[in-house]
Amino acid sequence: MQNNIKKPFQVNLNLNVRGLEPSSTLAINERSRQLVKEGKEVFRLGLGQSPFPVPEEVVESLRRNAHQKEYLPVSGLPELRESISEFNVRMHKVDDRPEDILIGPGSKELIFLLQLVYYGDLIIPTPSWVSYAPQAQIIGRHVHWVPTQHSNDLRMSPDMLEEICRKDPDKPRIAILNYPANPTGVTYPIERLKRLAEVAAKYNVILVSDEIYGLMHHNNQHVSVARYYPEGTIISNGLSKWCGAGGWRLGFFSFPSGLRWLRDAMAIAASETFTTTSAPIQYAAVTAFNGGPFMDDYLTKVRKSLKTILKYIMVRFDILKITYPTPQGAFYIFPDFGFYREALMQRGITTSKELCTRLLEETGVAMLPGSDFGRDPGELSARIAYVDFDGREVLEGSGVLFNDEANHDYFVEKHCSKLVKAVERIGNWLQG
């Protein structure tokens, strides 16, 4: 007997969600896992997850606090907000207070809640992290993509921001500035930050400074734009990248005192959604944000290792005539394969999505197409997260990198063999 009963969700699905697919970064991770289960060799350069272990001192703090089971305040554990406030003053040289901090289950959730409670358009550059625009779509906010140029390493232009705001100077807006950037790894020089701050202040734009990779600037030279626009900048950060604790899901927003009303509005929304962030994780995070010699040593090794691995990749991409904005931090590179456009067209490949699909099918190398980050589908760009290695092994062997006479290529080949093989396969496939 045929079942003609309609499933309600097929009819009543929110229009803002129709057409959306799962987050591409998570989808590529699931696809990679499935291929591994099928017995195929996969090089996982798609998901931007830190390969480095959580520092043992922070893990031990979690062990000591595993018994913590009480609901904590919606805004977060007072001791944690105090340590984050001191962290921001110490790291960013900004005026910060514990009462202006809001803790959430990852900065991703906080960015979503901000767009939910504040009625304003979203301004982001192309390329940008894959979840900014879909979040705005889910909530029903309008997205302004700011065009960027390769000549300027795909960074947001103050002039383009001015052009968007000038058309309707009183319209409420949120602009997100993420640097070192996902997906390019590039950062912003101080003069550019000052100009962006001037434009944002002129039009009362709420500026979200997504600094989740700030401590992973390869030369430890990250500067927060909040120094130049303190009255309108929300600093966003968390544990996922610089502390290697993505699955712990802890992030924070630090608000200027003049936007405390916005922090309070988000806290109300949080009380009706996630309620509070995991108590044991919050207690452990105090140790991470307090830092100390153990964290300084950890981050120094992480930065040196990533910088060395990146240089290895850049040298080989240069030989292959693969172009890219020059990264200064994080663990991403955003190559453009335009040099091979004609040869790829002969193989039926004309978009970045087709490029990544075929590359995964034919070589096992997983990376994300540039179109997932807001680039034109016809641009043959992609994001590579060069993280397919054992982070603990790399840290343990990283001492050699502080000797300028050491063979850094040998270090990469010894400790990052899968990554080396992936780069080789990309080159062979392009030239094949």
C-alpha angles and dihedrals in degrees: 000000000000117000109223097171110130118226107236095223091059089062104032103042110140110261090226090062099043111108094019117126128202115283105289093224091057093040093056089050092053091046090051091050091051092051091050089052088053088058098255125138109245130186106208106215094138109078115065097221122145110249092202121100122248107261110268093236090060092045090051090051088055090051091052091051101041089109093062104113107152123113105257125212113288091242091053142262108321092226090052094049088050092051092047091050090053089045091055093048091047098043103031103026091230131137107255137168131196091234089062094057124098120191121208141170092270129333088261091070092047093052088052093050091049091057089045097055099033116065105217144112119267120237118196134156126241114276103038137154111291098245103052096079098039090052090054090048093051091052094042100247124147116246123215111198110206110216115232132195131229087224087066097041092256094289126151112267120224088215092055090047089051091050092054095047096043092065091067108007097184098049114116112245142175118208120192119209112188118185141199071035133235112241102018106036090224124135136199129260115234095251090055091050090051092051092048089049091052093053093045091050092047092058099031092244114173103234118206109200103202100201098166088130096038095110089048094067099133093229095037091243102126115149122192118229085219087083089069101035104029095154095058107027125102112198113217122196143137146167101275103093115020092036095039091234105123095142092052088072104211125145138153143208120212112202130198110248090248089062096050088116088062092048089051092049090052091048089055090052090046091053089059096044122029094004094203141343121263109288099219091049092051092051091049091048090063088068092049096050094042086058122175137172092319092057094043090053092046094050093045090056093044093052094046092047094049093045090052094047091047092052090052091054095044093053092054094043089052090055089050091049091241109152127211143160107266109255121221099181150359117047103281138105123186107208125190115212094193092125087071096045097115094046091047092049088057087058091050095257116133105143136055091243092054089047093054094042093052093042091054093045096047103034108017092240111137119202135145126256119244090238089070087065096049100271123136108277090232092059106097094223131132142176119244119194102200094206105111096120140088103272094196091054091048093051092048091052097039095095090086090062092070089066106085091205093056120112100251093182089058089052091055093044091049100045102026103041095145091052091048090051091048092054090049091051092050090053095046091047093050093048094040 
